[in-house]
């Protein structure tokens, strides 16, 4: 069973940056396309960025495109999300998991990101 542990969140001012990390146990990490999800207060969890297993392709929702960068290190089983130009609307709990619903493991605890002055 894959376990996912997210870290790197915090309180940051608008315009600031954070880098989130997701450590995944289990060798299947390197096989699947992975994604970062965000759950804003009162909202459902949404997929905001994906990366293929070989890092050959990435995708982003329009609201984060150009500001966020997803990457992965398959040797270390770590997924990253570099977030620049943060906005208050980026506030939420961030999770990582497989990009495909059929491949998802149990959700981790997530990491809280709060963008506020």
C-alpha angles and dihedrals in degrees: 000000000000116000121203124203119185124197143160102073125131147129115308135169121246110280092028130121139235134178117214123202131199120196115201125195118211133053094257090079092085092051101059136066106248134207146192118232130196129205113194119198110287093004136102123257111273132194108239106169137017137188129192121241092259094041088243095128137026133185135193139189111250094251093064102028112122092019104058128054124195120203139160141206107209093185089061097031091235130140120199137198117194109199120194131172092026119200131198089252089063088070113121146087113298123212135180127214142135112306093230116071091221091058100047122127124208110297119259124225093270127218124263119234118189120184111193141131 
